[in-house]
Each structure stands twice: as structure tokens, then as C-alpha cells.
Amino acid sequence: MSKTLSIDGMGCDGCEDIVESALSDVSGVSDVDADHEAGEATIEGDADTEELLRSVELAGYSAESADV
């Protein structure tokens, strides 16, 4: 299952790495692709959305679900 998060504050490739690392540590995540230009991260797996949001916020960014 794929989920997309809108992430505010990513400004460079290094920010993408930080967000990808934080999201990869969440249980149930099988793959992550963050894009600072789009301000989004796409997550593959069955991780809980609230846990994903919390991990991004703990990494220093604000996030919300972009899924409808």
C-alpha cells in the first residue's frame, strides 16, 4: 500500500535523506522516496499514518497526509 505525505521544510537533498531515514525506521515501511521540490514523500508498506507523521515531526519537519 502506498501513502503520500506533504512535508513542509525540506529544502535540499540532505533534507530528503533525513526524512527518508526517519520514515524508513517506522515499522511496516518497505520503501520511501522523498522529493524536496514537490514537498512530498511517498511511502510503500503498511505503516500507520500517525506513526509516519510523528517520525517526520521528530526529524524537524511538519507533515500531513496528502492521501484523499
C-alpha positions as CSV (number, residue, x, y, z in Angstrom):
1,M,0.0,0.0,0.0
2,S,1.3,3.4,-0.9
3,K,0.9,6.6,1.2
4,T,1.9,10.2,0.4
5,L,2.8,12.8,2.9
6,S,3.0,16.6,2.3
7,I,6.2,17.7,4.1
8,D,7.0,21.4,4.8
9,G,10.6,22.5,5.3
10,M,12.6,20.2,3.0
11,G,14.9,22.5,1.1
12,C,17.6,20.3,-0.3
13,D,18.8,16.7,-1.0
14,G,20.1,16.5,2.6
15,C,16.6,17.2,3.9
16,E,15.3,14.3,1.7
17,D,17.9,12.0,3.2
18,I,16.8,13.0,6.8
19,V,13.1,12.4,6.0
20,E,13.8,9.2,4.2
21,S,15.8,7.9,7.1
22,A,13.2,8.9,9.7
23,L,10.4,7.2,7.7
24,S,12.4,4.1,7.0
25,D,12.7,3.5,10.7
26,V,8.9,3.2,11.1
27,S,7.7,-0.4,11.4
28,G,5.9,-1.6,8.3
29,V,7.8,0.7,5.8
30,S,9.3,-1.2,2.9
31,D,10.4,1.8,0.7
32,V,10.5,5.6,0.9
33,D,11.0,8.3,-1.8
34,A,11.2,11.9,-0.6
35,D,11.2,14.8,-3.1
36,H,12.1,18.3,-1.7
37,E,11.0,20.1,-4.8
38,A,7.5,18.6,-4.7
39,G,7.4,18.8,-0.8
40,E,6.3,15.2,-0.6
41,A,7.3,11.7,0.5
42,T,5.8,8.5,-0.9
43,I,5.9,5.5,1.4
44,E,5.4,1.9,0.5
45,G,4.2,-0.6,3.1
46,D,1.6,-0.9,5.8
47,A,2.8,1.6,8.4
48,D,0.4,3.6,10.4
49,T,-0.1,7.1,9.1
50,E,0.1,8.7,12.5
51,E,3.4,7.0,13.2
52,L,4.7,8.3,9.9
53,L,3.7,11.8,10.6
54,R,5.2,11.6,14.1
55,S,8.5,10.4,12.7
56,V,8.7,13.3,10.3
57,E,7.9,15.8,13.0
58,L,10.6,14.3,15.3
59,A,13.0,14.8,12.5
60,G,12.2,18.5,12.5
61,Y,9.7,18.9,9.7
62,S,5.9,19.4,9.6
63,A,3.8,16.9,7.7
64,E,0.3,15.9,6.9
65,S,-1.3,13.2,4.9
66,A,-1.7,14.0,1.2
67,D,-3.9,11.0,0.5
68,V,-7.6,11.6,-0.1
